[in-house]
Amino acid sequence: MTAPSPDFYLLDELLAPEDIAIRDRVRAFCAKEVTPTINEFWDRAEFPFDVVPKLAGLGVVGGTIEGYGCPGMSNVAAGLVAAEFARADGSVGTFNGVHSFLAMQSIAVLGSEEQRERWLPEMARLEKIGAFGLTEPEHGSDAVALETAARRDGDSFVLNGRKKWIGNGSIADYVIIWARGEDGAVGGYVVETGGREGGLPGYEATVMTGKTALRAVWQAEITLTDVRVPVENKLAECHSFKDVSRMLDRTRYTVAWRALGLAMASYELALAHALQREQFGQPIAGFQLVQDKLARMLSEITTMQLMCWRLSTLADSGRMTAAMASLAKMNCAAKARAIVADARDILGGDGILLDHHVARHHADMEAIFTFEGTDSVQALIVGREITGLSAISGRKPER
């Protein structure tokens, strides 16, 4: 028996043909190049480097950025791409999210034309990999209080500080380090690390080990000791932490789509398992308790699909707000977390075996639930929007 599509409300009818074509291209790529081998990489906590050149030829790197070798796709298409990568694997989705959105978008939006021309074409071809260095060991949700410092010394800036949880940080050629200048204002500095070969004096990136989620993508702890960055590597249009927040607001909607991708994958796997797994003389899909779970999972996925689609259409028309993005991330991450847990339950013992994929999604969802703003922080951003009162106490002024 063939399981029905999770597109229960026929969302495809709302999508532009070109967006569907991009989604289907990514889906086919993932089915061929990611899903068959990713469990092995995840189990060994190894990054699948062989996927990178293949990903470069897919025509999606750079997302919504126009020009510089980037596809200039719609925000709806970018969301669909994020969902498809996550549907295959959260680690590969994280790699692309960090590179195409956090790193490349920062350069595209906050860089000068010369900086865009200098860095983006190579990044679009994945000849150079990007990373986004914001979070610090002591500053996660309160990233506005970052302590990494930048001081001017002749024709260079000298960076000192530490960063943590930096996706791609140990393999990236261009790491955007957010640091506080001598005037107290936060700026973005593109550190050219030398990539996997390394060699930049004072730049030390150590792969974080012991992770129980997103094991096939590497996060790094970075130490910056008198790292010299040319003056021309400071992002020209970044003047305060508000610009950093603007970047996070612009990319957060894709995290909602990624949560949706993991939820869809888990639902599809659970439904397929329930249809073929027999107990007490019949497929478990015929039991009331299993059908109740499946129906509720599909209901939540449908609401997530519609929310993500609407949010991206608002982004395409320039009307998406930070609070709108936070509401979607908060809702979709929480719903997906529950869906993945139900899928693991439906698979029973098989649900904790990597061979069946749900175990990987179940673990990876915990990271997606937390990164780019925890559930609580997203709720407070929405709460501030609807009440006009900030409940985030002790917040330092944004500079």
Summary of the structure (lengths in Angstrom):
residues: 399
radius of gyration: 21.1
end to end distance: 58.7
largest distance: 78.6
contacts: 1422
relative contact order: 0.13
helix: 55%
strand: 16%
